[in-house]
Amino acid sequence: MIHYPSAKDYNFAVMAFDQSVLSPRFRGGKPKLARNRPFVYSGGFSRVYVVEKENKQIVLRCWTVDLSDLNDRYAKIKDHLDAVKLPYFVEFEYIDECIQVNGQKYPGLYMEWAQGDTLATFLNKHVNNS
């Protein structure tokens, strides 16, 4: 079982982005900041950082608990989405050694940013539209 970093430790690592984020998918990117701290969403056993790269936004997702089957789970999801080729899914990649925090490497997820309402907001807006 892996002991994952705290929110504070992840934030410090993201602030040292060029040294801490190991995946080439994020090279040249910088974390989006709010009040001199990384702009982050949390929930779903993860922290989701918005990264600005080449005039677009991408996502770095870091887990806060050990979900031991992440690699297998994301591989299956990717295989299925690649097979169905639906136009509304964004590109993503699970990365085993994505970020280094306090000298230890942790997995992460690269994902394109999808602009729009969250699922909860969308459902609330359209709850009466069958």
C-alpha positions as CSV (number, residue, x, y, z in Angstrom):
1,M,0.0,0.0,0.0
2,I,1.3,3.4,-1.0
3,H,1.1,6.4,1.4
4,Y,0.1,9.3,-0.8
5,P,1.2,13.0,-0.1
6,S,-1.0,15.5,1.7
7,A,-2.7,18.3,-0.1
8,K,-0.1,20.7,1.2
9,D,2.8,18.5,0.0
10,Y,1.2,18.2,-3.5
11,N,0.8,22.0,-3.6
12,F,4.4,22.5,-2.8
13,A,5.5,20.1,-5.5
14,V,3.2,21.7,-8.1
15,M,4.7,25.1,-7.2
16,A,8.1,23.6,-8.1
17,F,6.6,22.4,-11.3
18,D,9.7,22.1,-13.5
19,Q,11.5,20.0,-10.9
20,S,8.6,18.0,-9.6
21,V,6.5,17.1,-12.5
22,L,8.3,14.3,-14.3
23,S,6.2,13.5,-17.3
24,P,7.1,15.0,-20.7
25,R,3.4,15.6,-21.3
26,F,3.6,18.6,-19.0
27,R,7.0,20.1,-20.1
28,G,6.8,23.7,-20.9
29,G,3.6,24.1,-18.8
30,K,3.0,26.1,-15.7
31,P,0.4,25.6,-13.0
32,K,-2.5,28.0,-13.0
33,L,-2.4,30.1,-9.9
34,A,-5.0,31.7,-7.7
35,R,-3.7,34.0,-4.9
36,N,-0.2,32.7,-5.5
37,R,-1.2,29.1,-4.9
38,P,-2.0,26.3,-7.4
39,F,-5.5,26.4,-8.7
40,V,-6.8,23.0,-7.7
41,Y,-10.1,21.0,-7.6
42,S,-10.3,18.3,-5.0
43,G,-12.5,15.3,-4.7
44,G,-12.8,11.7,-6.0
45,F,-9.7,10.8,-3.9
46,S,-7.6,13.2,-6.0
47,R,-6.3,16.7,-6.5
48,V,-6.8,18.1,-10.0
49,Y,-4.4,20.9,-11.0
50,V,-5.0,23.1,-14.0
51,V,-1.8,23.6,-16.1
52,E,-1.3,26.2,-18.8
53,K,0.7,25.0,-21.7
54,E,1.0,26.4,-25.2
55,N,-2.0,28.7,-24.8
56,K,-4.3,26.0,-23.7
57,Q,-5.2,24.3,-20.4
58,I,-4.5,20.8,-19.5
59,V,-5.0,18.8,-16.2
60,L,-2.7,17.1,-13.8
61,R,-4.6,14.7,-11.6
62,C,-2.9,13.4,-8.5
63,W,-4.4,10.8,-6.1
64,T,-4.6,11.2,-2.3
65,V,-5.3,7.5,-1.5
66,D,-4.1,4.2,-2.7
67,L,-6.4,2.9,-5.4
68,S,-4.2,-0.1,-6.4
69,D,-5.7,-0.8,-9.8
70,L,-5.4,2.6,-11.3
71,N,-3.1,1.6,-14.1
72,D,-5.3,-1.3,-15.2
73,R,-8.5,0.7,-14.7
74,Y,-7.3,3.6,-17.0
75,A,-5.9,1.2,-19.6
76,K,-9.3,-0.5,-19.9
77,I,-11.1,2.9,-20.1
78,K,-8.7,4.1,-22.7
79,D,-9.0,0.9,-24.8
80,H,-12.8,1.2,-24.7
81,L,-12.9,4.9,-25.6
82,D,-10.4,4.3,-28.4
83,A,-12.6,1.6,-29.8
84,V,-15.9,3.6,-29.8
85,K,-14.3,6.8,-31.1
86,L,-16.9,9.2,-29.7
87,P,-16.1,12.9,-30.4
88,Y,-16.9,14.3,-26.9
89,F,-14.2,12.6,-24.8
90,V,-10.9,14.3,-24.2
91,E,-7.5,12.8,-24.5
92,F,-5.9,11.4,-21.3
93,E,-3.0,9.3,-20.2
94,Y,-2.2,7.5,-16.9
95,I,1.4,8.0,-16.0
96,D,3.1,5.7,-13.4
97,E,5.8,8.1,-12.4
98,C,4.3,11.5,-13.1
99,I,5.2,13.7,-10.1
100,Q,7.8,13.6,-7.4
101,V,6.9,14.7,-3.9
102,N,9.3,14.7,-1.0
103,G,11.7,12.5,-3.0
104,Q,9.2,9.8,-3.9
105,K,7.5,9.3,-7.3
106,Y,3.7,9.0,-7.7
107,P,1.3,8.3,-10.5
108,G,-0.7,11.0,-12.1
109,L,-3.1,11.5,-15.0
110,Y,-2.6,13.9,-18.0
111,M,-5.9,15.1,-19.5
112,E,-7.0,17.8,-21.8
113,W,-9.1,20.4,-20.2
114,A,-12.8,20.2,-21.0
115,Q,-14.5,23.6,-20.6
116,G,-18.1,23.6,-19.5
117,D,-20.4,22.8,-16.5
118,T,-19.6,20.1,-14.1
119,L,-21.8,17.1,-14.3
120,A,-23.7,18.1,-11.2
121,T,-24.3,21.6,-12.5
122,F,-25.5,20.3,-15.9
123,L,-27.9,17.9,-14.2
124,N,-29.3,20.6,-12.0
125,K,-29.9,22.9,-15.0
126,H,-31.6,20.1,-17.0
127,V,-33.3,18.0,-14.3
128,N,-36.7,18.7,-15.8
129,N,-35.6,18.0,-19.4
130,S,-36.2,14.4,-20.2
